[in-house]
Amino acid sequence: MPSDERTQRVLEALADRAAPFRQALSAVRDEIEEYLAAHRPNAFTAPDSPTTLGPFASGRIDARRFDAILSARRVLAAADVARLEECLTVITDTLARGDALSVCEVPRGGDTRRAIEEELDKAGRAFAAARVFVAVKTGSYRAEQHGTLVRGLQFAEWTRTERELVPPLVVEVEGADLRAETVVDLLDRAARIVFVVNGQASPAPLVRLISPNTFVIQTTDVRALATIGEFSGPAVVAIIPKGCAEFVH
């Protein structure tokens, strides 16, 4: 559970923005499960082939291979089964994190940028697993290209589609440790980064992030998140202590 009551309120306000990521991963998880069930070596049975081929085929034709040829289904090698099972585990574990995937707690004196990157890497690992699945399914898997993918993808390596699906991130941080300018290159596509600030901060910690096509809010009221609405570009918000400047850009 989030350690700050404001964080829970932010998560509730951004629930619709988190849904596409989870829906996409759920769809990939289901597809991997179905693909494994249909393409494992023991998935091929031939209950009707002996009847179809007749008694003459008995002992002469391998009914299992005959069915595999007719159905044009691919029998996965053991190594591919292991890869897909690993991909399935990564995606299932990511989904199991729930709201925790969207919450980043920066310890006092911690590195805000590093903490955010570590959280994004968890989503990146799920995207990497999906890529490996597609490569295995299409027969384009190459160890030198895809072999290290399940270890993850840094944000800079994400595709445009993956960036559109990025889950919102709520960052709990001490005011003294807030370095908002370090996330400039993460504000892309549908990114939503909300800083929940504890303790005293500079008067306008987000002012350096003001730029065209970026929604920037600095406020004491979580309800201000509603103003983002259906804004299609990136947005960054700071829920700040009273006494700091409040603005909407």
N, C-alpha and C positions, 0 to 999 in steps of 0.2 A: 504494500500500500504506500502511496505517496506520503512523504514525511511532513508536508506542508498542506494545510487546508486549502490554500489558494491553488496549489498544484492540482488537487482533485477537481476544483471548479474549472480550471483551464482545460483539463482532460475532457470534462463533460462538454465544454464549449466547442472543443475541436474534434469531437467524436466522429462527425461526418467526414472530416478530412482524413481520419485514420482508417476509415472503412475500406477505401479502394485497395490499399496495401494488403489488408487482411483478406479481402475477397480474392485478390489475385493470387496470393499464396495458397489459400484454401483450394482454389481451382487447380493449381499446379500439383498440390499434394494429392488431390483426388485422381488427377490424370496419371501421376506416377504409380499410385496404388493399382489403378486399372491396367496400366501398361505392364507392370510386373506380373500381375495375376494372369495376364494373357500370354506373356512371352517368356516366362520361366521355362526351363527345360522340361519340367514335369507338368506344364500346363497343357501339353498336347496329348489328347486322348482320341481314340478312334472307335467310339462305340458303334458307329453305323458302317464303317468301312468293310468289315468282313461280309456283311449282308449285301452291301452295294457291289462289292467286287465279285462275290460269289465263291463257291467252294474251290474253283480252279486256282484262285489266288492264294489259298491257304498254303503257307510254307514257302511261297514263291515271292510274295510282295510284302514289304514292311508297311503295314497299315498306318503306323504312326508317321513315317516319312511321307507316305502318300497323302495323308491329310494335311501335313505341313506345306507340301508343294501346292496342293489345290487351294488352300486357304491363303497362300502367299504371306503367311505369318512368319516372322523372324524368331528363331530360337536364340535367346540371349546367352552369350558366353558367361561363365562363372564370374569373370572379372567385371563384366558389365552389370550383372546382378548386384555385385558388391558395391559398385559405384552408385547405382540407383538407390540402393538401400541407405547408403550414406547421405545422398541428397534428400531422401525422404525424412531421415532423422533430423537433418539440419532444418528443414522447413517446418516439420512438426514441432521441434523445440522452439523455433522462433515464434510460431503462433501461440505456443503455450505461455510465452512470456506476457501476453496480454498488454495491459497498460504499462508494465515495466519497460517495455521496448521503447516507450515514448518519454521516459523520465530519465534525466541525467543529473546526478547529484555531484556537485563539485565540492570536494572537501576544503575546509578553510586553508587558504594559502595555496590551493591547487591550481593546475594549469587548465583553464577553461577550454581552450582549443583542443587540447589532448583528450579531455573528458568527452567532449562532443564527438570527436572523431571515433573514439572507442565505441560509442553508442551507434553511430552511423555504420560502423564496420559490421555490427550484428545484423543489420538489415542487408548490408552488402553481401554478407555470406549467404543469405537466403537467395538473393538475386544470382549469385554465382552458382548455387546448387541448381537453380532453374535453368541456367545456361548449360550446365553439364548434362542435365536431363535431355534437353533439346538436341545436344550434340550426339548423345548415345542413340536417341530415338531415330534421328535422321541418318545415322551411320557416319557422321562427320567427326566423331570424337578422335582427337589426336592427343596423345599423352603430353607431347611437348607444348601444346597450346592450352589444353584443358586440365592437365594433371594437377596443377596447383590451385585451380579455381575455388575448390570447396573450402580452402583456407580463407577465402574472402576476397572482396573487391573494395578498394578505397573509393571514396566518393568521386574522385577525379576520373575513375574508370567506369563509372556508371553511364549507361546509355540515356538518351533523351527520354525514352519511355520509363526507364527505371527512376529517373529524377522526377517524373510526373507523379510517380507512385510513392515517393518518399514519405514516410509517416511523420506527423508533426513531432517536434521535440520540445519538451519542457525542461528547462535547465535551472535547477535550484543552485544559487550561487551567492556568496557573500558580496556585498556591494564593493568592498575593497578589491575583490578578485575579478570583477566584471571587466573583461576586455572585449567589448562588443565588436571592435573593428577586426578582430581575428577571424570572424565568421563571414567576411565579405564574399569570399569565393564560394561559400556554401549556400548563399542566397540565390538560388537558381530554380527556374520552373515553379513547381508548386510548394517549395520549401516553406515551412512554418516553424519558426524558432521563437519560443517564448521564454524569456528570462524571469524567473521568480526571485526577486532580489531581497536578501536579508541584510539588515544593518545599513549603515550609512553608505551611500554611493555618491559619485560625483553628481552635480546638479542635472546634467543631461548626458547620461552614458551612451545613448544611442544616436546622438546628433551626427556622428561621423558616418553613420550608415544611410543618411538621407541622400537619395539619388533617384533619378527617373525610373519609373516602372517598379519601384519597390515600396511596399506599404510599411510604414514605420509608425509605431505607437509607443508612447511612454505614458503610463497611467497608473493610478492607484486602484483602479476599479476593473476587476476581471470582466465585467459586463461590456467593456469597450471592445472586447474581441468580436462582438457581434457586428461591428462596423466593417470588419474585413469582408464579410459576406461571401460573395462568389468571385472576389478578386482573383484573377487568373495567374498573377505573378507571385513572386516570393513575398513573404511578410515576416517582419521581426517585431517583437513586442517585449517591453520590459514592464513587469508589474513591480512598481517601485514603492519605497516607503514614503510617507507624507513628508513634504518639504522639498522634494525634487520637482523639477519642471515637468509639466504634463503637456503633451502635444500629439497631434495626429498629422502625418504627412501621407 
